[in-house]
Amino acid sequence: MGAIATTPRISVSDAVLYGLSAAFALITAFTSTLPPHRAWGSIAWWGYAAAFLITLVVLRRLLLTALVFVAVTLAPLITQAVQRAGGRTDRAQEEVLVVEQMGRRLLDTGTPYLDRPDIAALPLSERLLGYSPYQPGMSIFGLPRAVFGSFWWTDARVWFAVATVVAMLWTLRLLADLVAPPGLVLVAQSVAVLPICTLTLTTGGDDLPVVSLALLAMAFTARHRWTAAGLAIGLAGALKLFALPVALVLLALAFFVSRRTLAFAAGAFGLPLLVMLPALAVAPSAFVENVLRFPAGHGLVTSPAQSPLPGQLIASSTGAGRTIALSLLALAGIAIGVWLLRRPPRSTQAAALVVTVGLTAAIMLIPSTRFGYLLYPAAFAALWWALRTSDSLSDPTSLSDPTSPSSPTSLSTPTSPSAAPSPGGHGSVSGGASSGGPESEAPSSDGREPPDPGATPSGHQAASSDDPAPEPGGALSGAADRGPGSETASSDGREPDSEGAPSGEVGCGPDSEGVPSGEVGREPGSGTAPAGGRWPGPSPAA
C-alpha cells in the first residue's frame, strides 16, 4: 500500500473554498442564535483566513488541509470543551449532552434509553434531552465522562474527533495509490475543511464518525476487502441509522462483483444487530420509542430538526403534509431500488454516486431534517469525483473478484491442438498467436488468408534448413524448443522476458522490446507488427 501522495501546487479551487469558508465562519460568529455556533465562528474564521493567505504560497495541499483542520476544528473544539468543563453551559449542542447521558444510563441500567413513561415523568423542559434517537453503539462516546467525570478530554466531541481522524487517515491510506493526488485532497477536504462538517464536529459531532466510517467502508471495497468493508459500515450502523442506506448499496455492489457477499453482510448487518440485542433484551419498548417513534414524529415532544427543506415545508404546509412528504420519500426509495436492480453498481465509484443521490433525496424529503445532514452526500460526492480520475475503478469490471470464474484474471488461454507444428515445419505461421487462441487460425485483419507455413514472409529471415525439426507431440506453436538455459513458460501461458531468443527464433536488435515467442524476429528498431496486425498472446490489459 503506497504512501499518501500530495501535490505541491495550490489550485484556485482551494483559495475559493477557504475564502468562502472564512466568510461563512465570520457571518456565523456575528449572526448565529446558537452560542456554541458563535463560539466556533469566532475562532474558526481565523483559521480559514490564514489558509486563504497560505494559498498564495507554495505548500503541499494535503498538509494545508491538515493544518486547516487543526485551526478550524480542533482548536475551537478543545476551547469549548475546556470552557464547558470550567462551568460554561452554552458550549455544547444538545446531542453532546444526549450522548453523554446514554453512556451514563448504559452503566446504570444496562440500556442507554428511557422508556416513554420515564420520559413523561421528566419536567417538560427536559423531555427533549430524555430522548436518545441513536443506535446503542453511540453510547460508547459518552462512557469517558460517565466513568471519569467532567474534564475537557471526557467531552464526547473529543472522542468523536478521535474516531473521525482515525477513520479518515485509514481511508486516505487505502485510496492513496488508487486516485490522483487532487482527488485525495478533495476527499480529505470534504470532511476536514467543509464548514458544514467542521461546525458540526466542533459543536455537536455525532455525524462525523458515521460518515468517516462509511467512507472507510467504500475505500475497503475499492481494495476488494469485503469483510473489512462490512465491519466498517457495520460500526457506522451501530452508531446511527443513516449508515443503513449505504450498507444496502454496498451489499448490491458486493453481490454483483464478488463472491464475498455473505462475508460483507455478516459485518454490515450482523454487527448493528448484535449491538441492538442487549438494549432489546433489557427494554425493547424503550428502544422503539427512542430510535423509531421519536424520529418519525410520534414522540412526546417534537424533534428540533426542522430546517426548511422540501420535506419539512411540505409536512408543515397542510394537515396531510406529513403523509405527502413520507409518500414522496417512499417513492424516492423505490426509484433508487429500481436503479440498483436495472443498473447495479459494479465499481466503488458507481456505488458512491448511488449513495450520493439517494441520501440527498432522503435528506430533502424527510419531514424532520437539518441542513447539517447534507454533509453525508457532500462527502460521498467528493469520493465519487475523486474516483472518476482512476482508470482502474472506472472500468465496470474493475472490482471483479479475482477468484470468480468470470474474472479475466482467472481465465487460462486455450490451446488448440491444430496449432502444433508439422514434423517438417519450423516456428509458427506468420501472424499466428503463440497462445494458440482464436486468433491463431483466423485470417489477418485485412481479410487475407495466412501465408503458407513453408513460405518465407517478406521482411523476415527464413529458418535454416539445417535446424532440427520438432518432434511430433512436442511444443506447440509459439513455444518452440529452447536451449538448455532457456526459461519455461509462465503459468498464465505467456512467455517470460528473456535476453536471448528461443531456439528456432531470430532475436531482436538491442533497441527492440523483444519478439513474442514463436515469431520470427524483426529488424532492430522496426515498428512492423506480425501479419494480422497484432502481437499474439494476452493483451497487456489482461
N, C-alpha and C positions, 0 to 999 in steps of 0.2 A: 504494500500500500504506500503510495507516494506521499511525500510531504506536501503540506498545503502550499499551493502556488499563489503568488501575488504578482501584481504588475506595478511598476514604478510610476506609471502615467496616471495622473488625475484627470478624469473626464469632466466635461461640462455638467453632466448629469449630477455629479457629486456636489458641485457648487450650488446647483439649483435645489437639490434635496436639503443640504444643510442650511441654506439661506431661508427657504420656506419653513423649515423646522424651527429655526430661530424665531421667525416671526410668529409662528403658532405658539411657541412656549411663552413668548413675551406677552401676547394677547391673553393667553390663559392666566398668566400671573396677575394681570390687571382686571380681568373681566369675569373669571370663573366665580360661581356662587359656592363652590366647594373648597373649604380651607386646604385640604390635602392637595388639591389640584393647583391652587395658587402657590402653595409652598414649592411644589415641583417646578412650576414655570419660572419662579424667581431664581432658581438655581440652574435649571436645565438650559435656559436661553443663553447663558454664558458659554456653556459647552458647545452648543450649536454654532454660536457666533465665532468662537475660536476655530471650530472645524471649517467654517466658511472661509476664514482668513488663511488657514493652513492649506486649503486647496490651491492657493496661489504659489505654494512651494512644492517642490518635487518630494513626494513621500509615498511610501507604499500604501495602496488603498486599503488593504485588509488591516494593516497596522493602524491606519487612521480610523477605521471602523471600530476597532477595539478601544482606542483612546476616547472616541466619542461615547461609546457605551459606558465607560467609566465615568465620564464627565456628566452625562445627561441622565444616567440611570442609577449607577451605584452610589455616586456622591449624594444626590438628593434622597435616595432610599435610606442610606445609612444615617443621614442627617435627621430625617423624620423618625427613624427608629430610635435614635438616641433621645430626641426630644420627647417622644412618646414614653420611653422608659423613665424620663425625668418628670412625668406628670402631665404632659400635654395630651388632651383628649381629642384634639382635632387634627391628628397627624396620621390617620388611617381610615380607609373606607370600611363600610360595614362588612364586606366579605372577609377582611382580615380578622375581625372580631368573631365572625361566624366560624371560620376555620379553626381558630384557637379554641373556641368553645367545643367544637367537635372533638378535638383531642382530649379536652378535659372530661367530657362526657364518656368518651370511649374508655378512659381509665376508670371512671367511677361506676358506670353502669353496664359496660360491655357493648354498648351501641352508641354511635355518635348522634342519634336522633331523639327528639322529643315526640311523643305521641300527641294527637290532636287535643285530648283533654288537658294534657300538661301545658300545651301552648295556650289554650284558652284560659288557663289559670294565671298566666302571666299578666302584668299590667299592660294596658293597651299599647303604650309606647314601646314596650319591649317584645311584643309578639313577632314583629318582623325579624328581629335577631334570634328568635326562637326557632325559626325555620333554617334548615341546612340543605339547600337544593343541589347537593353534590353527591357523588358516589362515596362510599365509605372510605376508599383509599385516600381521599383528600385530608382526612383527619390526621394523617401522619405528619403533615406540616404544622399541626397545632400541638404535637407532643412535646417539642422542646420547651415551650412556655408552660405547659401543664406540669412538666417534670421539674424544671429548673427555676421557674419563676419569671418575673418581669425584668428582663435585660434586653439591651438592644439586639443582641445576637440571637435571642429566642423569638424575635418577631417573625411571624410566619412569612413575611415578604423576603426576609434574608434567605430563607430556605427555598422559597420559590425561585429566587435569583440563582442560587447554587444549582438547583436542578436544571434550570434553563441553560446556564452556561455549560454544564457538563454535556447535556444533550446536544447543544448546538456545536460544540467543539468536536464531538464524535461525528455529527452529521457532516461537518465540513471536511473532516479527515476522510470519511468514506467517499465523498464526492470529489476529492482533490484532483485525482487524475481522470475523472470522468467528464468534467465540464471545464470550459475555458476559465481563466482567472477572473474576467469581468463577471461571468455568471456566478462564480463562487462568492465574489464580493456582494453581488445582488442578494443572494440568499442570506448572507450574514446581515446585510443592512435591513432586510425585511423584518428582522426580529430585534436587532441591536440598535437601530438608528431611527426607524419609522416612529414618529411621535405617538401614534396610536398604541404602539407596543411599549415604548419607554414610559409613557404616562401611566399605562395600566400596571406595569410591573412595579413602579415606584409607589403608587397609591393603593393598589389592590393586589394584582399579580397572579391570581389563581389560574388565569387562562394561559399564561406563558409556558409553564411546564407542559401543559396539554399539547399546545401547538408544536413545541420543540420536540416532544416525543413522537408526535405524528410525522414531523419532518424526518426524524431519525428512522422511523419505520420505512418511509419512502426510500431513503438512502440505502437501507438494507436490501430492499427489493432490487435496487439497481445493481447490487453486488450478488444477486441470486441467493441471499441468505434469508430464506423464508422463515425458518424457525425464529431467528433473531428479530425479523420484522414483525412476526406475530406477537412476540413478547413485548416489543416496544409499543406497538399500538394497543396491546392489552393493558400495559401500565397506564397509558393515556386514558383508556376506557374505564379503568378502575378509579380515575380521578373525576372524570366528567363525561356525561353522555354525548358531548359534542364530538368525541372521537368515534362514535359508532358509525356514522356515515362513511368516515374514512376507512374504517375496518371493512365495511361491506364492499367498497370499491377495490381495495387491495385483495379481498377474497376473490373477486371476479378476475383480477389480474393473475393471481396465483393459479386459479382454476384453468385459465386458458393458456398459460405459458409454462407451467411447471407441474411436476408430479408431487410436489410438496404441499398440496392444498390442505391436507389434514394436519400437517405439522404447523402450518400457519394458523389454521383455525383454532387449534388447541390453545395457542397463546393469546390470539386476538380476542376470542370469546370465552375461553375457559378461565383465563386469569381474572377478568372482571366478575364472572360468576362466582369464582372461588372467594373473591374479596366480599361479595354480597352475602354469602352464606351465613357468617356469624350474625350480621345485622338482621337478616331474615329469621334466623333461629331465635334471637332474643326478643325482637319486637317487629314482626312483619308489617303491622298496621302503621307503625311509625315510619318505616322505610317508604311505604306507599304514600303517606301524607306528605313527606318532605321531597322525595325525588320525583314523584309523578303528579300528585294532585296540586301542589303549590305552583310548579312551573306552568301547569295547564290552566291556572286561574281559578282553581277550586279550593284554595286555602282560606284560612280565617282572615287573612289580610292580603292586599294586592301587592304583587311584585313591583319593586321600584324600577324595573327595566321597562321604561316607557318612552324610548326615543322615537321621534316622529318619522318612522319608516313606514312604507306602504302597509304592512300587516297591522301595525298599531293604529294607523289612521283609519283603515277600514273597520277594525274592531270597535273603535270608539265613535264611528260615524252614525250608526243605527243600532237598533236593538238586535238585529240579526247579523251585525257586522262581524262578530267573533266567529260565527258559523261560516260566514263567507270567507273570512281570512283563512280559517283552518281548511276549508274545502280547496281553496287555491293552493295551499301548502301541500295537500294530498295530491292534487293534480301535478304539481311540480315534482313530487316524489315519484309518481307514476311515469312521468316523462323521462326522468333520469334512469328509472328502471328499464324502460324501453330502449334507451340509449345503450345501456350496458348489455342488453341482450342482442340488439341488432348490430352494434359496432363495439364489441367488448374491447377494453384496453389491452394492448399487447406490449406495452412498454411503460416504464415509470413515468415518462413524460405524458403519455396519454392518460394515465391514471390521475396525475396531478391536475390535468385540465378538467376531468370529470369532477374531481373533488372541488376545484375552484368554482365551477359553475353551480354545482349542487349546493354548496354551503352559502354561496351568495344568494341563491333563490330562497333558501330556508331562512336566512337572517332577514331578508327583505319581507317575508310573508308571515313570520312568527308574530302572533299578537303581542307578546311581551318580549321586547328585544332592545338591544343597545347598539349605538354606533360602535362601541368598542369591540363587539363581536366580529367586526369586519377585519380584524387583524388575522383571523383564520384564512379567509380566501386570499388576503393580500400575501401571506407567506407562501401559500401553495401556488399562487400565480407567479411569484418570484422563482420558485423552484421549476415550474413549467417553462418559464422563459429561459432559465439557465440551461435546462436540458435540451433546448432546441439547438444549441450550439454543439451538441455531442452527436457525432455521426453514429456511434455505437448504440445509442439509446433511441435515435430516431428511426432506426431500422425496425420494421414491425416484428421481425424475428429475433431481435437482439436479446430478448430475455428468455429465449427458449432454453429449457433445461438441457444441459449438455448430455444427460443420460437418456433423454427422450428419443424414441425411435425416429421422430420427425425432425430431430435436430440435425443440422447439416454436419456437425462435428461427429455424429455417431454413424454416418454413412460410410461404408467402405467402397472403394472404387471397384466396380465389377470388372471381371476379367473374361474375355471371350476366347474360347479355345481356337477360334479361327484366326486369332491374332498371332498364333505361333508361327515362326518362320519355317519355310520348307527346308528339307535337308540340304538343298543346294544353295540356299539364299544366305545373304549376309545382312545384318542390321534389320531395318524395318522399311516398310513402304514410306516413301517421302510424304510427309504430311500426316502420317498415322499417329495416333495418340499412344504414348508409352504406357498409359494406364490401361489400355485396352477398352476404354469407354466407348460410348456410342459413336463418338467422333472418329474412331479408328477405322470404321468401314464406310463412313459417309463420304459422298463426293465433296470436293472442295467448295468454298463459298461461292465461286463463280459458276458452279453447276457442272464443271468438267469432271470426268472420272479420274480417280488417282492414277498416276503413271504406272507402267508395268514394273513389278519389283525388280526385274533384271536390268531395267534401263538405268542409265546414269543421268540424274536430273541436272539440268543446267545450273551452273554455279556451285555444284557440289563435287567433291572428289570421290571417284569410284573406289570401292573397296578392292584391295589387292586380291588377284586370283589365287595367290599363294596362301591366303588366310584359311585356316581350317574351318570347315563348315560346322555349324552347331549340330549336335547330336539330336536325333528325334527325342521328343519328350523333355528337352532341355528348357532353357529360359525362354519366356515369352518375348514377343516383340516389345522393344522398349526396355528390356532388361537383359541385354546381351552378356555372354560370358565375360567375366572380368579377370584381370590378372590376380596373382596371389595376394597383392597388397591392397586390392580394391575393397570398398565398403559394400555392405549389403544394403538392400532397400529398407526404408523405414517402415514402421507398422502401418502407416496410412497409405502405402502404395507409392509414395513419392521418393525419388532418389535423393540421397543426401548429397550436399555440396561436397565436391572433391576438387582438388587441384589438378589431378590428372584425368584424362578422358578414359572411359572404359575401353577394354579391348574390343576391337572391331569398329571403333568410332574415331573420328578425327577430331582432335582437340581444337579449342578456340584460341584466338590470339590473346595476348596478355591484357588487352583492354576490354575484352568482351566479358559478359556476365556468365558464360558457361552455356552449354547446349544441353537441353533435356535429353535424358538417356534414350538411346535408340535413334537419335537424329544424327545425320552427318553434319560435321562442323561447318560453320560459316567463316567467311573471310574476317580477319580481325577488323573490328570497327564497323562491320556490316550491320545494317538495320533491317535486313531482309528476314522475314519470318518464314517458316517452312510452308510448303504448299498447304492450302486450307485456311490460311490467314490467321492462325493462332498457334500458340505453343501447346503441345499436348499436356495432359495431366491436370490435376486440380487447379482451379484458378486461385490467385492469391487470396481472394475473399473467403475461400473455403477454409 
